[in-house]
Amino acid sequence: MPFPVTIDGGDIVLRELCEQDLPPLTRLYTDPELTQFMGFDKLAADEVPDALRAHLAAARRTPRTQYTLAITVDGAPDLVGVVRLLVEEYGRNAMLGGLIVIPESPGVGRGVTASRLLMAYGFGPLALHRIWGGRRTDYLRMHERMTRLGLVQEGFMRELFHTHGVWHDVVSYSVLAHEWKPDGPEVSIMESTAPAALSASGPAGLVWKEDR
């Protein structure tokens, strides 16, 4: 069971969530604009502690299938965002999503880089074959960010999830391990030898809210 996970990309480091992350996580999960395109409705402030406890518990399950990691930048320990990788039970697949960044933080503009670090961990230590993600059909600017991640558009899923009282269609993207081209610190992350743990997980929190 890979725990704790730290993914060091130099000026961006992904780390495990902790109890001290509750205030910034509350900032993220209760904001209606930041959660607008997520796969869940915004939470009430008193619901966030339960969400954090669920993340912490999932990180310690064996086998581990959920990697919801804090984004930190410039050597500071403070959470400026989160990103998630959900490992599925078949085909050595995982879904990349759950990216959300505090807009007034130094994490703005670094969401794609942080996500690529997590992809490098997936294709390297976790030995994944395929990583995929999705965007709501009305979130057009996310197409360019998916491309920067190295993902290619592949499909269309009708009414995949329900938020804000409406069912949403989703465009899916994916990349295979042999197609993805790591760069910079992504190369050393892929070559690290942390133990892999692949097993079941269901889709959750599919669509991203990128930083601006």
Salt bridges, closest charged atoms under 4 A:
ASP11 OD2 - ARG110 NH2 3.40
GLU16 OE2 - ARG64 NH1 2.70
ASP21 OD1 - ARG15 NH2 2.80
ASP31 OD2 - ARG27 NH1 2.64
GLU33 OE2 - ARG212 NH1 2.86
ASP41 OD1 - HIS164 ND1 3.37
ASP50 OD1 - ARG53 NH2 2.35
ASP74 OD1 - ARG110 NH2 2.82
GLU104 OE2 - ARG27 NE 2.97
ASP138 OD2 - ARG136 NH2 2.80
GLU144 OE2 - ARG148 NE 3.78
GLU154 OE2 - ARG130 NH2 2.42
GLU186 OE2 - ARG116 NE 2.85
